[in-house]
Amino acid sequence: MPMSGNNNEHESESESRFDASLGLGDFVVGERSDPLAPPAGFTEWRRGAVAWAAALYEPNMLGSADARTSIQYDGKAQSVINLCSYNYLGLANHPEVIAAANKTLAKYGMGACGSPMLSGMTDLHRQLERTMAQFLGREDAMLFNSGFGGALGTLSGLLRKSDVAILDNRSHLSLRDGAVLSRCRLGRFEHNDPASLEAALARRKDKRQLVVIEGIYSMDGDFANLEDLLNVAEAHNASVFIDEAHSMLACGENGRGAAEIFGVEDRIPLVYGTFSKAFGALGGFVAGSSETLDYLRFYAHSYVYSCALPPVVVGAILKAIEVATREPQRRTRLWENANYFRAQLNALGVNTGDSTTYIMPLVVGDRERMYRLGHELRARGLFVAPVDYPAVPEDRICFRACVTANHTRADLDEALNIVSDTFVPAQLQHAQRSNYAG
């Protein structure tokens, strides 16, 4: 949330009261007589000890999600280099996409005003379904009005109590929640570890099993170990579901995601993705066999009982696909920017984990230091996302940086200069203190 115009003296006061000993993981459950009341101590903690740190969240953007934008910070407009955006190909503000949205708005109005099952489906929605199915070489595709809701609805709609879902232990919460909602049995395997997947599948040989993986993992910025994981799944006759949310349209020669890069598209029967990343819009989709999707249309609750995507968004997505297909140089530029930025960060000594993509963590490993640095970076005009436990392990607390095709080399170099002036000295000082204490 935006800060409320605090002066420097008050900021310093708030900073000095910051309590890093507690985090969101400490308030998941609590004993209160009123189920609508948060756990004891949460409100006092949220409004007092961590208010200064929490001011980095829910920022007010004052412009579009472009490579440079403006946000409200410290009570005023702050120009920033935007490394928080999923607008990987720069399509959210592309002139042709905006024009298509305006044209669609004039014809169809704002909302679909009904469930797709009953009244909210237009010819444009059907066109987008056909386009996505053809784009991915699948028999059919269906649309969801939310990326999170689509993943949730797909898994909860297909899995049953007697089934087993085996998820990578860094799977997105929407996938975990979908499996839990289905009431199926839940298994985990260590991140990208075929031996761990082998063990998890071997424990439930007598059940129908679905292996759930992601093309790119959103906190780590690394690809799934697709070839080895698929070999294990196939050896156990397990089906595979891939979430290509962060990889779709931005990866592969044709933009079909991580599965295209690794040449395994024909080995994965069900593909999920979102329109809120490289497409620059919102919503989700799943593509697969017509038989599977015909069933899912009736049993995915987040599809049946939700309003359909606004037609204006559908019109924009159709144009975004057209532009991305016509201009593959956007993907080329995205990867050139990502590889340059990561190499320069590593040369500065910044730990970017196992990232090999345009998503990269800047690992801090300490809650208090991360929030102090977060304010310093934002004040200097660098907009990166603070990621705290339980979203990541406590020793992997970090900033997440997302590079896009629209970043210029000047944007990236300025961001690197800010990191060099702030992040690097803070980490070095901490390391020196740790070595001295040891």
C-alpha positions in Angstrom: 0.0 0.0 0.0 1.2 3.6 -0.6 2.9 5.4 2.2 0.9 8.3 3.6 3.1 11.3 3.0 5.4 10.6 6.0 8.3 13.0 6.6 11.8 11.6 7.0 11.8 11.9 10.8 8.6 9.8 11.0 9.9 7.3 8.5 13.0 6.8 10.6 10.8 6.3 13.7 8.7 3.7 11.9 11.9 2.0 10.7 13.3 1.8 14.1 10.1 0.1 15.4 10.2 -2.6 12.7 9.9 -6.1 14.2 11.4 -8.7 11.9 10.9 -11.6 14.3 7.4 -12.2 13.0 6.0 -12.7 9.5 2.8 -13.7 7.7 3.5 -17.3 8.5 3.0 -16.7 12.2 -0.6 -15.6 11.7 -2.1 -18.3 9.5 -4.2 -19.7 12.4 -5.1 -18.4 15.9 -7.6 -18.9 18.7 -10.4 -16.3 18.6 -14.0 -16.7 19.5 -15.1 -14.8 16.3 -14.3 -16.7 13.1 -14.3 -13.3 11.3 -11.6 -11.8 13.5 -8.0 -12.3 12.5 -5.7 -14.3 14.8 -4.7 -12.5 18.0 -2.0 -10.0 17.6 -2.3 -9.7 13.8 -3.9 -6.3 13.7 -1.5 -4.8 16.2 1.5 -6.3 14.3 0.1 -5.2 10.9 -0.6 -1.6 12.0 2.3 -1.1 14.2 5.5 -3.2 14.0 5.4 -3.8 10.3 3.4 -0.9 8.9 6.6 0.7 7.6 7.6 -2.5 5.8 4.1 -3.3 4.5 4.0 0.1 2.8 6.0 -1.5 0.0 3.0 -3.7 -0.9 -0.1 -2.8 -2.9 1.6 0.2 -4.5 -0.6 2.7 -6.5 0.6 2.8 -10.1 0.0 6.1 -11.7 0.7 5.0 -15.2 0.6 1.9 -17.5 2.6 -1.2 -16.8 5.5 -0.2 -19.1 9.2 -0.4 -18.6 9.2 3.0 -17.0 6.2 4.1 -15.1 5.1 6.2 -12.1 4.0 5.0 -8.7 2.8 6.8 -5.5 5.6 6.6 -2.9 6.1 8.6 0.2 3.0 10.7 -0.6 4.1 11.8 -4.0 4.5 10.5 -7.6 7.8 8.7 -8.1 9.2 7.8 -11.5 10.5 4.3 -11.5 12.2 1.7 -13.7 9.5 -1.0 -13.6 10.9 -4.5 -12.9 7.6 -5.6 -11.3 5.6 -6.2 -14.4 4.6 -9.4 -16.2 4.1 -7.4 -19.4 6.9 -9.5 -20.9 6.4 -8.6 -24.6 5.1 -5.1 -24.1 1.6 -6.0 -25.4 -0.5 -4.5 -22.6 0.1 -1.0 -24.0 0.7 -1.8 -27.7 -1.2 0.7 -29.9 -2.9 -2.1 -32.0 -4.0 -3.9 -28.8 -5.5 -0.7 -27.4 -7.2 0.0 -30.7 -8.7 -3.5 -30.8 -10.0 -3.1 -27.2 -11.6 0.2 -28.1 -13.3 -1.3 -31.2 -14.5 -4.3 -29.2 -15.8 -2.1 -26.4 -17.8 0.0 -28.8 -19.5 -3.1 -30.2 -20.0 -5.4 -27.2 -19.9 -3.1 -24.2 -17.9 -3.6 -21.0 -19.0 -6.9 -19.4 -20.1 -10.3 -20.6 -22.8 -10.1 -17.9 -23.3 -13.8 -17.5 -21.8 -17.2 -17.0 -20.2 -18.6 -20.1 -22.4 -21.7 -19.6 -25.7 -19.7 -19.6 -25.4 -16.3 -21.3 -21.9 -14.8 -21.2 -20.4 -16.4 -24.2 -20.0 -14.3 -27.4 -18.7 -15.1 -30.8 -15.4 -13.5 -29.8 -15.0 -15.9 -26.9 -15.5 -18.8 -29.3 -13.0 -17.2 -31.7 -10.4 -17.0 -28.9 -11.0 -20.6 -27.9 -10.4 -21.7 -31.5 -7.4 -19.5 -31.8 -5.7 -20.9 -28.7 -6.5 -24.5 -29.6 -5.0 -23.9 -33.1 -2.0 -22.0 -31.7 -1.2 -24.9 -29.4 -2.1 -27.7 -31.7 -4.8 -29.0 -29.5 -8.4 -30.1 -30.2 -10.0 -27.5 -28.0 -9.5 -24.7 -25.5 -11.7 -23.1 -22.8 -11.4 -19.7 -21.1 -11.5 -18.6 -17.5 -12.0 -15.1 -16.2 -9.0 -15.4 -13.8 -5.6 -17.1 -14.0 -5.8 -18.3 -10.4 -9.5 -19.4 -10.7 -8.7 -21.2 -13.9 -6.0 -23.3 -12.4 -8.1 -23.9 -9.3 -11.1 -24.9 -11.4 -9.2 -27.2 -13.8 -7.6 -29.3 -11.1 -10.7 -29.4 -8.8 -12.9 -30.1 -11.8 -10.9 -33.1 -13.0 -9.5 -34.8 -9.9 -11.6 -36.9 -7.5 -11.2 -38.2 -3.9 -9.6 -41.4 -5.0 -7.1 -39.7 -7.3 -3.6 -38.5 -6.4 -2.1 -35.2 -7.5 1.8 -35.1 -7.3 3.0 -31.5 -7.2 6.5 -29.9 -7.3 7.0 -28.4 -3.9 7.4 -25.0 -5.4 4.1 -25.2 -7.3 1.9 -22.1 -7.4 -0.7 -21.8 -4.7 -3.6 -21.9 -7.3 -2.4 -25.4 -8.2 -2.1 -26.6 -4.6 -5.5 -25.1 -3.8 -7.1 -26.7 -6.8 -5.8 -30.1 -5.7 -7.0 -29.6 -2.1 -10.4 -28.4 -3.2 -10.8 -31.6 -5.3 -10.3 -33.6 -2.0 -7.9 -35.9 -3.8 -4.8 -37.3 -2.1 -1.9 -34.9 -2.3 1.8 -35.8 -2.9 4.9 -33.6 -3.3 8.3 -34.0 -4.8 11.4 -31.9 -4.4 11.7 -29.1 -6.8 12.7 -30.4 -10.3 14.0 -33.7 -8.8 13.1 -36.8 -10.9 14.2 -39.2 -8.1 11.9 -37.5 -5.7 9.1 -37.7 -8.2 9.8 -41.4 -8.7 9.5 -42.0 -5.0 6.2 -40.0 -4.8 4.7 -41.9 -7.7 5.8 -45.3 -6.3 4.0 -44.7 -3.1 0.5 -44.7 -4.8 0.9 -47.1 -7.7 -2.7 -48.3 -7.3 -4.3 -44.9 -7.9 -4.9 -42.6 -10.8 -2.1 -40.1 -10.7 -1.6 -36.6 -12.1 1.8 -34.9 -12.1 1.5 -31.1 -11.9 4.5 -29.1 -13.1 5.1 -25.5 -14.4 6.9 -24.3 -17.4 8.7 -21.5 -15.5 8.6 -21.3 -11.7 7.5 -17.8 -10.8 9.6 -17.2 -7.7 12.8 -18.9 -8.9 12.7 -18.1 -12.6 13.9 -21.6 -13.6 12.5 -24.0 -16.2 10.9 -27.3 -15.2 13.2 -30.3 -15.8 10.7 -31.4 -18.4 12.5 -34.3 -20.1 13.5 -36.1 -17.0 10.2 -35.5 -15.1 8.2 -36.7 -18.1 10.3 -39.9 -18.4 9.5 -40.7 -14.8 5.8 -39.9 -15.1 5.4 -42.0 -18.3 7.2 -44.9 -16.6 4.4 -44.9 -14.0 1.6 -44.3 -16.5 0.8 -41.0 -14.8 -0.9 -38.1 -16.6 0.8 -34.7 -16.8 -0.5 -31.2 -16.4 1.7 -28.2 -17.2 1.1 -24.6 -16.1 2.7 -22.4 -18.7 1.5 -19.1 -17.1 4.9 -17.4 -17.2 6.2 -19.1 -20.3 3.3 -18.9 -22.8 3.8 -16.6 -25.7 7.3 -15.6 -24.4 9.1 -18.9 -24.8 9.8 -21.1 -27.8 10.3 -20.3 -31.5 6.6 -19.8 -31.9 5.8 -18.7 -28.4 4.1 -22.0 -27.3 6.0 -22.1 -24.0 8.5 -24.2 -22.2 7.2 -27.4 -23.7 8.0 -26.1 -27.2 11.5 -25.2 -26.1 12.2 -28.7 -24.8 10.4 -30.4 -27.7 7.9 -32.3 -25.5 4.5 -30.7 -26.5 3.1 -34.0 -27.7 3.9 -35.7 -24.4 1.8 -33.3 -22.3 -2.0 -33.8 -22.7 -3.2 -30.8 -20.8 -1.8 -27.3 -21.0 -2.8 -24.4 -18.8 -1.8 -20.8 -19.2 -2.8 -17.2 -18.3 -3.5 -14.1 -20.3 -2.2 -11.8 -17.5 1.5 -12.2 -18.3 2.9 -12.1 -21.9 -0.5 -11.5 -23.4 -0.8 -8.3 -21.3 -4.5 -8.8 -20.3 -6.1 -11.1 -17.7 -7.8 -14.5 -17.5 -6.7 -18.0 -18.1 -7.2 -20.9 -20.5 -6.7 -24.6 -20.7 -6.1 -26.6 -23.9 -6.3 -30.3 -24.5 -8.6 -33.0 -26.0 -12.2 -32.1 -26.8 -13.3 -35.0 -24.6 -11.5 -33.6 -21.5 -12.7 -30.0 -22.0 -16.2 -31.0 -22.8 -16.3 -32.6 -19.3 -14.5 -29.8 -17.6 -17.0 -27.2 -18.9 -19.6 -28.7 -16.7 -17.5 -29.5 -13.6 -15.0 -26.6 -13.3 -17.0 -24.5 -10.8 -14.9 -21.3 -11.4 -16.0 -21.6 -15.0 -19.7 -22.5 -14.6 -20.4 -20.2 -11.7 -18.4 -17.1 -12.8 -19.0 -14.3 -15.2 -17.2 -14.8 -18.5 -14.2 -12.7 -19.5 -15.2 -9.2 -20.6 -15.5 -9.1 -24.4 -13.2 -6.0 -24.4 -10.5 -8.1 -22.9 -11.1 -11.0 -25.4 -10.8 -8.6 -28.3 -7.5 -7.2 -26.9 -6.1 -10.8 -26.4 -6.9 -11.8 -30.0 -4.9 -8.8 -31.3 -2.1 -9.5 -28.8 -1.7 -13.0 -30.2 -1.6 -11.6 -33.7 1.1 -9.0 -32.9 3.2 -11.6 -31.0 3.0 -14.0 -33.8 3.8 -11.4 -36.4 6.7 -9.9 -34.4 8.9 -12.8 -33.0 11.6 -10.2 -32.5 9.8 -9.2 -29.3 10.7 -12.6 -27.8 14.3 -12.2 -29.1 14.6 -8.8 -27.4 13.1 -10.2 -24.2 15.7 -12.9 -23.9 18.5 -10.7 -24.9 17.5 -8.2 -22.1 17.1 -11.1 -19.6 20.5 -12.6 -20.3 22.2 -9.3 -20.2 20.6 -8.2 -16.9 21.2 -11.5 -15.2 24.9 -11.7 -16.3 25.5 -8.1 -15.0 23.8 -8.9 -11.7 25.9 -11.9 -11.2 29.0 -10.0 -12.1 28.1 -7.6 -9.3 27.9 -10.6 -6.9 24.1 -10.6 -6.7 22.7 -14.1 -6.1 20.0 -14.7 -8.7 19.5 -18.3 -7.6 18.8 -20.9 -10.4 17.1 -18.4 -12.7 17.7 -18.9 -16.4 14.8 -16.7 -17.6 13.5 -13.2 -17.5 12.3 -13.7 -13.9 15.1 -13.5 -11.4 15.2 -13.4 -7.7 17.7 -11.0 -6.0 18.3 -13.1 -2.9 18.6 -11.2 0.3 18.0 -14.0 2.8 16.9 -11.7 5.7 13.5 -10.1 6.3 14.6 -6.8 7.9 17.4 -6.1 5.5 15.1 -6.8 2.5 12.5 -4.3 3.7 15.2 -1.6 4.4 16.6 -2.2 1.0 13.2 -2.2 -0.5 12.5 1.4 0.6 16.0 2.5 -0.5 15.5 1.0 -4.0 12.1 2.5 -4.4 13.3 5.9 -3.2 16.0 5.7 -5.8 13.5 4.9 -8.6 13.8 1.1 -8.9 10.6 -0.8 -8.6 11.1 -4.5 -7.7 8.8 -6.8 -5.8 9.6 -7.7 -2.2 9.0 -11.5 -1.6 8.8 -12.7 2.0 8.2 -16.0 3.7 6.0 -18.1 3.2 6.0 -17.3 -0.5 9.7 -18.3 -0.4 11.8 -20.1 2.3 13.1 -17.7 4.9 16.7 -18.1 3.8 15.5 -17.2 0.2 13.7 -13.9 1.1 14.3 -11.8 -2.0 13.3 -9.2 -4.5 11.8 -10.5 -7.7 12.8 -8.7 -10.9 11.0 -9.2 -14.2 12.7 -8.0 -17.3 10.6 -7.2 -20.4 11.1 -6.7 -24.1 10.4 -3.0 -23.7 13.3 -2.3 -21.4 16.1 -0.5 -23.1 19.7 -1.1 -22.4 19.7 2.3 -20.7 16.9 1.2 -18.4 18.7 -1.9 -17.4 22.0 -0.1 -16.9 20.4 2.5 -14.7 18.8 -0.3 -12.7 22.1 -2.0 -12.3 23.7 1.2 -11.1 21.1 1.5 -8.4 21.6 -2.1 -7.4 25.4 -1.5 -7.3 25.0 1.6 -5.1 22.5 0.0 -2.6 21.9 -3.7 -2.7 25.5 -4.8 -3.2 27.0 -2.8 -0.3 24.3 -3.9 2.0 24.9 -7.6 1.2 28.6 -7.2 1.4 28.4 -5.5 4.8 26.2 -8.3 6.1 28.6 -10.9 4.8 31.6 -9.2 6.5 29.7 -9.0 9.8 28.7 -12.7 9.6 32.3 -13.7 8.9 33.5 -11.5 11.8 30.9 -13.0 14.1 31.9 -16.5 13.0 
